[in-house]
């Protein structure tokens, strides 16, 4: 099986435009979906070459959907690749889109690169990412460019928006729930990884706060408070193992 670097550099069909370090990041985050028939949405069709790359990479049976505002892109459809024309800055469009297309395993935002569009897209699309899915936003150097609605430490840029999601991810640990409440993101966002010009979000749905487990024996005497915590954590392990039998 060829990796994504091989597929990219052997590509002779429609134009693909990628920064060199993107290919390894794609491979790190998407390889688990190869030959699993994933449903993939790529926002930003350009010349259609990357849609062909994903089709070849993910293998037979994958479902690739491209989205672009340019009506010319509709001509790049082929077997296994469908293209929808729409405006990623419109929440109404996204509501209609997901009503028609359902959930996706992978969502890639390589669209307008305008920061407000990226934020609207994330808020609209994240609920329709499947459990264990991957949401990737690229070309985030535009977060630093004012012509794209960005600027260094500008709270309106996508990178600053994404940093707030890290707080939401950790909301169960907050001691100030009035200003730092548990949200849908708290129970869905498994990991956020930052790369040069790219952020990758992975979804893993949970039903509540993390559960503490303890196993083994203390190496020194425990305080009364520690004994209570450890005993409770050990009971959770015991209950877990009992329920697994």
MIMARPA-825020 format. One record per atom (N, C-alpha, C): x, y, z; atom name; residue in one letter; chain. Coordinates in steps of 0.05 Angstrom, whole numbers, plus 5000, padded with zeros to 4 digits. Each point is the difference from the previous one (the first is absolute). Example, Ala and Ser with C-alpha at 12.3 -4.5 7.8 and 13.67 -1.06 7.14 Angstrom:
<pts>
PT    X    Y    Z  a r c
PT 5264 4886 5156  N A A
PT 4982 5024 5000 CA A A
PT 5018 5024 5000  C A A
PT 4993 5021 4986  N S A
PT 5016 5024 5001 CA S A
PT 4985 5022 5014  C S A
</pts>
This chain:
<pts>
PT    X    Y    Z  a r c
PT 5017 4976 5000  N X A
PT 4983 5024 5000 CA X A
PT 5018 5025 5000  C X A
PT 4995 5018 4982  N X A
PT 5016 5024 4998 CA X A
PT 4991 5021 5020  C X A
PT 5019 5015 5011  N X A
PT 4993 5021 5019 CA X A
PT 4993 5025 4984  C X A
PT 4992 5021 5015  N X A
PT 4989 5024 4987 CA X A
PT 5022 5015 4985  C X A
PT 5025 4999 5010  N X A
PT 5022 5013 4985 CA X A
PT 5003 4987 4973  C X A
PT 4999 4974 4998  N X A
PT 5003 4986 4974 CA X A
PT 4977 5008 4982  C X A
PT 4976 5000 5011  N X A
PT 4976 5007 4983 CA X A
PT 5002 5028 4990  C X A
PT 5009 5019 5017  N X A
PT 5001 5028 4992 CA X A
PT 5021 5004 4978  C X A
PT 5024 4989 5004  N X A
PT 5022 5006 4981 CA X A
PT 4997 4984 4974  C X A
PT 4983 4980 5000  N X A
PT 4994 4985 4975 CA X A
PT 4976 5012 4985  C X A
PT 4987 5019 5013  N X A
PT 4974 5010 4989 CA X A
PT 5005 5015 4973  C X A
PT 4984 4994 4980  N X A
PT 5003 5012 4974 CA X A
PT 4973 5012 4990  C X A
PT 4980 4999 5016  N X A
PT 4973 5009 4991 CA X A
PT 4996 5029 5008  C X A
PT 4978 5007 5012  N X A
PT 4993 5028 5007 CA X A
PT 5020 5012 5020  C X A
PT 5003 5026 4998  N X A
PT 5020 5015 5016 CA X A
PT 4994 4997 5030  C X A
PT 5022 4995 5016  N X A
PT 4999 5000 5029 CA X A
PT 5022 5019 5009  C X A
PT 4993 5016 5021  N X A
PT 5018 5021 5010 CA X A
PT 5002 4996 5031  C X A
PT 5023 4990 5010  N X A
PT 5003 4995 5028 CA X A
PT 5027 5008 5010  C X A
PT 5002 5010 5025  N X A
PT 5026 5005 5012 CA X A
PT 5013 4974 5007  C X A
PT 5027 4999 5000  N X A
PT 5014 4974 5002 CA X A
PT 4994 4985 5025  C X A
PT 4997 5014 5023  N X A
PT 4996 4985 5026 CA X A
PT 4972 4990 5003  C X A
PT 4981 5008 4983  N X A
PT 4973 4991 5004 CA X A
PT 4997 4970 4996  C X A
PT 5015 4989 4981  N X A
PT 4996 4972 4993 CA X A
PT 5004 4982 5023  C X A
PT 5021 5005 5016  N X A
PT 5006 4983 5023 CA X A
PT 4978 5003 5022  C X A
PT 4990 5025 5003  N X A
PT 4979 5004 5020 CA X A
PT 4974 4986 4991  C X A
PT 4994 5001 4974  N X A
PT 4976 4985 4991 CA X A
PT 5004 4970 5006  C X A
PT 5023 4990 4994  N X A
PT 5006 4971 5004 CA X A
PT 4997 4993 5029  C X A
PT 5010 5016 5018  N X A
PT 4999 4995 5029 CA X A
PT 4971 4998 5010  C X A
PT 4982 5017 4988  N X A
PT 4973 5002 5010 CA X A
PT 4979 4985 4984  C X A
PT 5006 4993 4976  N X A
PT 4980 4987 4983 CA X A
PT 5006 4971 4994  C X A
PT 5023 4990 5006  N X A
PT 5008 4972 4991 CA X A
PT 4981 4979 5011  C X A
PT 4988 5005 5024  N X A
PT 4982 4979 5011 CA X A
PT 4975 4997 4984  C X A
PT 4994 5018 4982  N X A
PT 4975 4999 4984 CA X A
PT 5005 4986 4973  C X A
PT 5025 4994 4993  N X A
PT 5006 4988 4974 CA X A
PT 4986 4973 4998  C X A
PT 4987 4996 4977  N X A
PT 4985 4975 4994 CA X A
PT 4977 4995 5020  C X A
PT 4991 5021 5014  N X A
PT 4977 4997 5018 CA X A
PT 4975 5013 4989  C X A
PT 5001 5008 4975  N X A
PT 4977 5013 4986 CA X A
PT 4990 5025 5015  C X A
PT 5018 5019 5006  N X A
PT 4992 5023 5015 CA X A
PT 4984 5020 4982  C X A
PT 4985 5016 5014  N X A
PT 4985 5021 4987 CA X A
PT 5015 5026 5006  C X A
PT 5009 5014 4979  N X A
PT 5019 5022 5003 CA X A
PT 4988 5025 4987  C X A
PT 5001 5022 5015  N X A
PT 4992 5026 4989 CA X A
PT 5025 5018 4999  C X A
PT 5006 5010 4976  N X A
PT 5021 5020 4997 CA X A
PT 4987 5026 4990  C X A
PT 5004 5021 5016  N X A
PT 4990 5027 4994 CA X A
PT 5022 5015 4985  C X A
PT 4994 5008 4975  N X A
PT 5020 5012 4983 CA X A
PT 5009 4980 4980  C X A
PT 4989 5002 4976  N X A
PT 5006 4980 4979 CA X A
PT 5024 5008 4983  C X A
PT 5003 5026 4995  N X A
PT 5021 5011 4983 CA X A
PT 4998 4987 4972  C X A
PT 5020 4984 4992  N X A
PT 4999 4986 4974 CA X A
PT 4991 4971 5002  C X A
PT 4994 4991 5024  N X A
PT 4989 4973 5003 CA X A
PT 5020 4978 5004  C X A
PT 5026 5007 5000  N X A
PT 5021 4980 5002 CA X A
PT 5001 4986 5027  C X A
PT 4996 5016 5022  N X A
PT 5002 4987 5026 CA X A
PT 4977 4981 5005  C X A
PT 4977 5005 4988  N X A
PT 4978 4981 5002 CA X A
PT 5007 4973 4987  C X A
PT 5015 5002 4978  N X A
PT 5009 4975 4987 CA X A
PT 5021 4986 5017  C X A
PT 5017 5016 5013  N X A
PT 5020 4989 5018 CA X A
PT 4987 4985 5023  C X A
PT 4980 5012 5013  N X A
PT 4986 4987 5022 CA X A
PT 4986 4974 4990  C X A
PT 4988 5001 4977  N X A
PT 4987 4976 4989 CA X A
PT 5020 4977 4997  C X A
PT 5023 5006 4990  N X A
PT 5020 4979 4996 CA X A
PT 5012 4991 5027  C X A
PT 5004 5019 5018  N X A
PT 5012 4994 5026 CA X A
PT 4982 4982 5017  C X A
PT 4974 5008 5003  N X A
PT 4983 4986 5018 CA X A
PT 4989 4973 4988  C X A
PT 5002 4997 4974  N X A
PT 4994 4974 4989 CA X A
PT 4971 4996 4991  C X A
PT 4996 4977 4990  N X A
PT 4974 4993 4988 CA X A
PT 4977 5003 5021  C X A
PT 4979 5012 4991  N X A
PT 4976 5003 5017 CA X A
PT 4999 5026 5016  C X A
PT 5021 5016 4999  N X A
PT 4999 5025 5015 CA X A
PT 4981 5019 4986  C X A
PT 4989 5019 5015  N X A
PT 4981 5020 4989 CA X A
PT 5012 5027 5004  C X A
PT 5008 5013 4978  N X A
PT 5014 5026 5001 CA X A
PT 4981 5021 4991  C X A
PT 4995 5021 5017  N X A
PT 4983 5022 4993 CA X A
PT 5017 5026 5001  C X A
PT 5000 5015 4979  N X A
PT 5013 5025 4999 CA X A
PT 4980 5023 5001  C X A
PT 5007 5022 5013  N X A
PT 4983 5023 5002 CA X A
PT 5015 5025 4991  C X A
PT 4987 5016 4983  N X A
PT 5012 5024 4991 CA X A
PT 4979 5021 4992  C X A
PT 5007 5025 5001  N X A
PT 4981 5021 4992 CA X A
PT 5001 5005 4970  C X A
PT 5021 4990 4987  N X A
PT 5004 5004 4971 CA X A
PT 4985 4979 4984  C X A
PT 4980 5008 4984  N X A
PT 4984 4981 4985 CA X A
PT 5016 4984 4980  C X A
PT 5023 5011 4992  N X A
PT 5017 4985 4981 CA X A
PT 5008 4973 5011  C X A
PT 5002 4998 5026  N X A
PT 5011 4976 5013 CA X A
PT 4981 4976 4996  C X A
PT 4975 5005 4995  N X A
PT 4981 4978 4996 CA X A
PT 5008 4982 4978  C X A
PT 5016 5010 4981  N X A
PT 5009 4984 4977 CA X A
PT 5021 4979 5008  C X A
PT 5010 5002 5024  N X A
PT 5022 4982 5008 CA X A
PT 4989 4975 5013  C X A
PT 4974 4996 5000  N X A
PT 4989 4975 5011 CA X A
PT 5009 4976 4984  C X A
PT 5002 4978 5013  N X A
PT 5006 4974 4987 CA X A
PT 4990 4978 5018  C X A
PT 5003 4976 4992  N X A
PT 4992 4977 5016 CA X A
PT 5013 5001 5028  C X A
PT 4984 5000 5021  N X A
PT 5010 5000 5027 CA X A
PT 5005 5028 5011  C X A
PT 4997 5021 4983  N X A
PT 5004 5027 5008 CA X A
PT 4976 5017 4992  C X A
PT 4986 5011 5020  N X A
PT 4978 5019 4994 CA X A
PT 5008 5027 5009  C X A
PT 4989 5021 4987  N X A
PT 5007 5027 5007 CA X A
PT 4975 5017 5004  C X A
PT 4999 5014 5022  N X A
PT 4978 5017 5008 CA X A
PT 5009 5029 4998  C X A
PT 4983 5017 4989  N X A
PT 5005 5028 4998 CA X A
PT 4986 5014 5023  C X A
PT 5015 5015 5016  N X A
PT 4988 5014 5022 CA X A
PT 5020 5019 5014  C X A
PT 4989 5016 5018  N X A
PT 5015 5021 5013 CA X A
PT 5006 4991 5029  C X A
PT 5026 4995 5006  N X A
PT 5007 4991 5027 CA X A
PT 4995 5020 5022  C X A
PT 4995 5025 4993  N X A
PT 4996 5021 5020 CA X A
PT 4971 5001 5009  C X A
PT 4982 4983 4988  N X A
PT 4972 5001 5006 CA X A
PT 4991 4977 5018  C X A
PT 4992 5006 5025  N X A
PT 4990 4979 5017 CA X A
PT 4975 4986 4988  C X A
PT 4983 5016 4986  N X A
PT 4976 4988 4987 CA X A
PT 5008 4980 4979  C X A
PT 5021 5006 4985  N X A
PT 5009 4981 4980 CA X A
PT 5009 4974 5014  C X A
PT 5015 5003 5021  N X A
PT 5011 4976 5014 CA X A
PT 4977 4983 5011  C X A
PT 4980 5013 5011  N X A
PT 4977 4985 5011 CA X A
PT 4987 4983 4978  C X A
PT 4997 5012 4977  N X A
PT 4988 4985 4977 CA X A
PT 5019 4978 4990  C X A
PT 5025 5007 4999  N X A
PT 5020 4981 4990 CA X A
PT 5000 4974 5017  C X A
PT 5002 5004 5026  N X A
PT 5003 4976 5017 CA X A
PT 4973 4985 5003  C X A
PT 4978 5014 4996  N X A
PT 4974 4986 4999 CA X A
PT 5000 4981 4977  C X A
PT 5012 5008 4977  N X A
PT 5001 4983 4976 CA X A
PT 5022 4979 5001  C X A
PT 5023 5007 5012  N X A
PT 5023 4983 4997 CA X A
PT 5008 4984 5025  C X A
PT 4988 5007 5023  N X A
PT 5006 4985 5024 CA X A
PT 5027 5005 5011  C X A
PT 5011 4980 5015  N X A
PT 5025 5002 5014 CA X A
PT 5024 4992 4983  C X A
PT 5024 5009 5008  N X A
PT 5024 4993 4986 CA X A
PT 5021 4990 5020  C X A
PT 5018 4983 4990  N X A
PT 5022 4990 5015 CA X A
PT 5023 5020 5001  C X A
PT 5004 5014 4979  N X A
PT 5021 5020 4997 CA X A
PT 4989 5025 4988  C X A
PT 5007 5023 5012  N X A
PT 4993 5026 4988 CA X A
PT 5026 5017 4998  C X A
PT 5005 5010 4976  N X A
PT 5025 5016 4995 CA X A
PT 4991 5027 4991  C X A
PT 5008 5021 5014  N X A
PT 4994 5027 4992 CA X A
PT 5024 5013 4986  C X A
PT 4998 5000 4973  N X A
PT 5021 5013 4983 CA X A
PT 4985 5019 4982  C X A
PT 4980 5015 5012  N X A
PT 4983 5017 4984 CA X A
PT 5010 5028 4997  C X A
PT 4984 5019 5008  N X A
PT 5006 5028 4995 CA X A
PT 5024 5010 5016  C X A
PT 5006 4987 5022  N X A
PT 5021 5008 5019 CA X A
PT 4994 5026 5015  C X A
PT 4976 5011 4996  N X A
PT 4991 5023 5016 CA X A
PT 4993 4990 5028  C X A
PT 5011 5013 5020  N X A
PT 4997 4990 5027 CA X A
PT 4972 4997 5010  C X A
PT 4983 5020 4994  N X A
PT 4972 4998 5008 CA X A
PT 4986 4977 4987  C X A
PT 5007 4994 4974  N X A
PT 4989 4977 4986 CA X A
PT 5008 4974 5013  C X A
PT 5025 4998 5008  N X A
PT 5010 4976 5013 CA X A
PT 4986 4994 5026  C X A
PT 4995 5021 5015  N X A
PT 4986 4997 5026 CA X A
PT 4971 4992 4995  C X A
PT 4986 5013 4982  N X A
PT 4973 4992 4994 CA X A
PT 4999 4971 4990  C X A
PT 5019 4993 4984  N X A
PT 5001 4972 4989 CA X A
PT 5004 4980 5023  C X A
PT 5018 5006 5017  N X A
PT 5005 4981 5023 CA X A
PT 4975 4997 5017  C X A
PT 4988 5022 5007  N X A
PT 4977 4999 5018 CA X A
PT 4976 4986 4986  C X A
PT 4999 5002 4974  N X A
PT 4978 4987 4985 CA X A
PT 5006 4971 4995  C X A
PT 5025 4993 4995  N X A
PT 5007 4973 4991 CA X A
PT 5008 4981 5022  C X A
PT 5011 5010 5022  N X A
PT 5010 4983 5021 CA X A
PT 4978 4981 5010  C X A
PT 4975 5009 5004  N X A
PT 4979 4981 5010 CA X A
PT 4995 4978 4980  C X A
PT 5008 5003 4975  N X A
PT 4995 4979 4980 CA X A
PT 5025 4984 4993  C X A
PT 5021 5002 5017  N X A
PT 5023 4983 4998 CA X A
PT 4994 4975 5016  C X A
PT 5005 4977 4989  N X A
PT 4994 4975 5014 CA X A
PT 5018 4996 5024  C X A
PT 4991 4984 5019  N X A
PT 5017 4992 5022 CA X A
PT 5025 4987 4989  C X A
PT 5023 5007 5012  N X A
PT 5027 4991 4990 CA X A
PT 5008 5013 4974  C X A
PT 4986 5021 4992  N X A
PT 5007 5014 4975 CA X A
PT 5022 5020 5004  C X A
PT 5009 5011 4978  N X A
PT 5022 5020 5000 CA X A
PT 4991 5025 4985  C X A
PT 5005 5023 5012  N X A
PT 4994 5026 4988 CA X A
PT 5026 5015 4997  C X A
PT 5007 5007 4976  N X A
PT 5026 5013 4994 CA X A
PT 4996 5027 4986  C X A
PT 5013 5020 5011  N X A
PT 4999 5027 4988 CA X A
PT 5028 5007 4991  C X A
PT 5004 5007 4975  N X A
PT 5026 5005 4990 CA X A
PT 5003 5029 4990  C X A
PT 5025 5007 4993  N X A
PT 5008 5026 4991 CA X A
PT 4993 5022 5021  C X A
PT 5006 4993 5025  N X A
PT 4993 5019 5022 CA X A
PT 5022 5021 5003  C X A
PT 5019 5001 4983  N X A
PT 5017 5024 5000 CA X A
PT 4983 5025 4994  C X A
PT 4977 4995 4987  N X A
PT 4981 5022 4994 CA X A
PT 4988 5012 5026  C X A
PT 5003 4985 5022  N X A
PT 4991 5011 5026 CA X A
PT 5015 5025 5008  C X A
PT 5024 5003 4988  N X A
PT 5017 5023 5007 CA X A
PT 4998 5023 4980  C X A
PT 4983 4996 4979  N X A
PT 4999 5020 4978 CA X A
PT 4973 5015 5002  C X A
PT 5003 5027 5001  N X A
PT 4976 5017 5004 CA X A
PT 4981 4998 4977  C X A
PT 5010 4995 4976  N X A
PT 4982 4999 4976 CA X A
PT 4982 4975 5001  C X A
PT 5006 4982 5018  N X A
PT 4983 4976 5004 CA X A
PT 4984 5002 5027  C X A
PT 5000 5024 5011  N X A
PT 4986 5003 5026 CA X A
PT 5016 4991 5023  C X A
PT 5026 4997 4997  N X A
PT 5017 4991 5021 CA X A
PT 5017 5022 5012  C X A
PT 5023 4992 5010  N X A
PT 5019 5018 5013 CA X A
PT 5010 4987 5026  C X A
PT 5025 5005 5007  N X A
PT 5012 4988 5023 CA X A
PT 4984 5005 5025  C X A
PT 4991 4979 5014  N X A
PT 4984 5001 5024 CA X A
PT 4973 5014 4996  C X A
PT 4992 5003 4976  N X A
PT 4973 5010 4995 CA X A
PT 4980 4980 5009  C X A
PT 4982 5007 5019  N X A
PT 4981 4980 5010 CA X A
PT 4981 4989 4979  C X A
PT 4999 5013 4976  N X A
PT 4982 4991 4979 CA X A
PT 5013 4980 4982  C X A
PT 5026 4994 5004  N X A
PT 5013 4980 4982 CA X A
PT 4995 4972 5010  C X A
PT 5002 4981 4981  N X A
PT 4993 4972 5006 CA X A
PT 5018 4988 5022  C X A
PT 5025 5007 5000  N X A
PT 5018 4988 5020 CA X A
PT 4992 5009 5028  C X A
PT 4993 5025 5003  N X A
PT 4991 5009 5027 CA X A
PT 4974 4987 5007  C X A
PT 4982 4996 4981  N X A
PT 4975 4985 5005 CA X A
PT 5006 4972 5009  C X A
PT 5019 4987 4987  N X A
PT 5006 4972 5007 CA X A
PT 5012 4998 5027  C X A
PT 5015 5020 5009  N X A
PT 5011 4999 5027 CA X A
PT 4978 5000 5022  C X A
PT 4979 5013 4994  N X A
PT 4977 5000 5019 CA X A
PT 4988 4971 5002  C X A
PT 5002 4985 4978  N X A
PT 4989 4973 5001 CA X A
PT 5016 4982 5019  C X A
PT 5025 5006 5004  N X A
PT 5017 4985 5019 CA X A
PT 4989 5004 5028  C X A
PT 4992 5025 5006  N X A
PT 4988 5004 5026 CA X A
PT 4974 4984 5003  C X A
PT 4984 5001 4979  N X A
PT 4974 4985 5001 CA X A
PT 5006 4970 5003  C X A
PT 5021 4990 4987  N X A
PT 5007 4972 5003 CA X A
PT 5005 4992 5029  C X A
PT 5011 5019 5015  N X A
PT 5008 4994 5028 CA X A
PT 4980 5011 5020  C X A
PT 4976 5005 4992  N X A
PT 4981 5014 5017 CA X A
PT 4992 4985 5025  C X A
PT 5002 4973 5000  N X A
PT 4994 4985 5024 CA X A
PT 5018 5007 5023  C X A
PT 5024 5011 4994  N X A
PT 5019 5006 5021 CA X A
PT 4996 5029 5011  C X A
PT 4982 5014 4988  N X A
PT 4996 5028 5008 CA X A
PT 4988 5002 5028  C X A
PT 5009 5019 5016  N X A
PT 4988 5005 5026 CA X A
PT 4983 5026 4999  C X A
PT 4996 5009 4975  N X A
PT 4983 5024 4996 CA X A
PT 4980 4994 4978  C X A
PT 4982 4982 5005  N X A
PT 4982 4991 4978 CA X A
PT 4982 5022 4989  C X A
PT 4997 5022 5014  N X A
PT 4984 5022 4990 CA X A
PT 5011 5012 4975  C X A
PT 5027 5002 4999  N X A
PT 5012 5012 4976 CA X A
PT 5016 4980 4983  C X A
PT 5001 4975 5010  N X A
PT 5016 4980 4986 CA X A
PT 4984 4974 5000  C X A
PT 4976 5000 4988  N X A
PT 4982 4977 5003 CA X A
PT 5007 4976 4981  C X A
PT 4991 4977 5008  N X A
PT 5001 4977 4982 CA X A
PT 4982 5005 4976  C X A
PT 5010 4993 4977  N X A
PT 4985 5004 4975 CA X A
PT 5000 4974 4983  C X A
PT 4987 5002 4977  N X A
PT 5001 4977 4982 CA X A
PT 5028 4993 4992  C X A
PT 5017 5020 4996  N X A
PT 5028 4995 4993 CA X A
PT 5014 4984 5022  C X A
PT 4994 5006 5025  N X A
PT 5012 4986 5022 CA X A
PT 4997 4970 4998  C X A
PT 4977 4991 4991  N X A
PT 4994 4972 4999 CA X A
PT 5005 4988 4972  C X A
PT 5013 5015 4982  N X A
PT 5004 4990 4973 CA X A
PT 5029 5003 4991  C X A
PT 5014 5020 5009  N X A
PT 5027 5006 4990 CA X A
PT 5021 4984 5014  C X A
PT 5011 4980 4985  N X A
PT 5020 4982 5011 CA X A
PT 5027 5013 5000  C X A
PT 5009 5010 4977  N X A
PT 5027 5012 4997 CA X A
PT 4999 5024 4981  C X A
PT 5018 5019 5006  N X A
PT 5005 5022 4981 CA X A
PT 5030 5000 4996  C X A
PT 5009 4999 4975  N X A
PT 5029 5001 4994 CA X A
PT 5006 5023 4982  C X A
PT 5020 5015 5008  N X A
PT 5008 5024 4985 CA X A
PT 5025 4994 4983  C X A
PT 4999 5008 4975  N X A
PT 5022 4997 4982 CA X A
PT 5004 5026 4986  C X A
PT 5022 5004 4986  N X A
PT 5004 5024 4984 CA X A
PT 4977 5003 4980  C X A
PT 4984 5020 5003  N X A
PT 4978 5007 4982 CA X A
PT 4977 4981 5001  C X A
PT 4998 4982 5020  N X A
PT 4980 4980 5000 CA X A
PT 4992 4992 5029  C X A
PT 4974 4996 5004  N X A
PT 4991 4989 5025 CA X A
PT 4982 4976 4995  C X A
PT 5004 4979 5015  N X A
PT 4985 4975 4997 CA X A
PT 4984 4994 5026  C X A
PT 4975 4996 4997  N X A
PT 4982 4994 5022 CA X A
PT 4990 4971 4996  C X A
PT 5000 4984 5022  N X A
PT 4989 4973 4999 CA X A
PT 4977 4998 5020  C X A
PT 4979 4987 4991  N X A
PT 4976 4997 5016 CA X A
PT 4999 4973 5013  C X A
PT 4993 5000 5026  N X A
PT 4995 4975 5015 CA X A
PT 4979 5007 5020  C X A
PT 4976 4989 4996  N X A
PT 4977 5007 5017 CA X A
PT 5002 4985 5027  C X A
PT 4997 5015 5022  N X A
PT 4998 4988 5026 CA X A
PT 4975 5010 5014  C X A
PT 4993 4987 5021  N X A
PT 4974 5005 5013 CA X A
PT 5002 5016 5026  C X A
PT 5025 5006 5008  N X A
PT 5003 5015 5024 CA X A
PT 5030 5005 5006  C X A
PT 5005 5010 5024  N X A
PT 5027 5007 5008 CA X A
PT 5019 4976 5001  C X A
PT 5026 5004 4998  N X A
PT 5019 4978 5002 CA X A
PT 4996 4985 5027  C X A
PT 5006 4974 4999  N X A
PT 4997 4983 5023 CA X A
PT 5028 4992 5010  C X A
PT 5004 5002 5025  N X A
PT 5026 4994 5012 CA X A
PT 5002 4971 5008  C X A
PT 5022 4986 4992  N X A
PT 5005 4972 5007 CA X A
PT 5026 4998 5015  C X A
PT 5002 4982 5019  N X A
PT 5025 4993 5014 CA X A
PT 5003 4970 5001  C X A
PT 5024 4990 4995  N X A
PT 5007 4972 5004 CA X A
PT 5027 4998 5014  C X A
PT 5007 4977 5010  N X A
PT 5025 4997 5014 CA X A
PT 4999 5008 5029  C X A
PT 5024 4999 5013  N X A
PT 5002 5005 5029 CA X A
PT 5017 5025 5005  C X A
PT 4993 5015 5021  N X A
PT 5015 5024 5007 CA X A
PT 5029 4993 5007  C X A
PT 5019 5018 4993  N X A
PT 5028 4997 5007 CA X A
PT 5007 5013 5026  C X A
PT 4982 5015 5011  N X A
PT 5003 5014 5026 CA X A
PT 4973 5004 5012  C X A
PT 4998 5006 5026  N X A
PT 4974 5004 5012 CA X A
PT 4984 5023 4987  C X A
PT 4974 4995 4998  N X A
PT 4983 5021 4988 CA X A
PT 4987 5016 5022  C X A
PT 4994 5025 4994  N X A
PT 4984 5016 5018 CA X A
PT 4971 4990 5000  C X A
PT 4985 5008 5019  N X A
PT 4972 4992 5001 CA X A
PT 4985 5008 4975  C X A
PT 5005 5024 4990  N X A
PT 4987 5010 4976 CA X A
PT 5009 4984 4976  C X A
PT 5026 4993 4998  N X A
PT 5010 4984 4978 CA X A
PT 4987 4972 5001  C X A
PT 4998 4988 5024  N X A
PT 4989 4973 5002 CA X A
PT 4971 5000 4990  C X A
PT 4985 5021 5006  N X A
PT 4972 5001 4990 CA X A
PT 4999 5001 4970  C X A
PT 5017 5017 4988  N X A
PT 5001 5003 4971 CA X A
PT 5008 4974 4986  C X A
PT 5022 4988 5011  N X A
PT 5010 4975 4988 CA X A
PT 4980 4977 5002  C X A
PT 4987 4998 5023  N X A
PT 4980 4979 5004 CA X A
PT 4977 5003 4980  C X A
PT 4991 5024 4997  N X A
PT 4978 5005 4981 CA X A
PT 5009 4993 4971  C X A
PT 5025 5008 4993  N X A
PT 5010 4995 4973 CA X A
PT 5004 4970 4995  C X A
PT 5008 4985 5021  N X A
PT 5003 4971 4998 CA X A
PT 4973 4986 4997  C X A
PT 4980 5011 5014  N X A
PT 4973 4988 4997 CA X A
PT 4990 5003 4971  C X A
PT 5007 5023 4988  N X A
PT 4992 5004 4972 CA X A
PT 5013 4979 4982  C X A
PT 5025 4994 5005  N X A
PT 5014 4980 4984 CA X A
PT 4986 4973 5004  C X A
PT 4995 4993 5025  N X A
PT 4987 4974 5006 CA X A
PT 4973 4998 4986  C X A
PT 4984 5021 5002  N X A
PT 4974 5000 4987 CA X A
PT 5003 4997 4970  C X A
PT 5019 5014 4989  N X A
PT 5005 4999 4971 CA X A
PT 5006 4971 4991  C X A
PT 5019 4988 5014  N X A
PT 5008 4972 4993 CA X A
PT 4977 4980 5004  C X A
PT 4984 5005 5021  N X A
PT 4977 4982 5004 CA X A
PT 4980 5002 4978  C X A
PT 4995 5025 4991  N X A
PT 4981 5004 4978 CA X A
PT 5010 4990 4973  C X A
PT 5026 4997 4997  N X A
PT 5011 4990 4975 CA X A
PT 4999 4970 4998  C X A
PT 4995 4986 5023  N X A
PT 4999 4971 4999 CA X A
PT 4975 4989 4988  C X A
</pts>
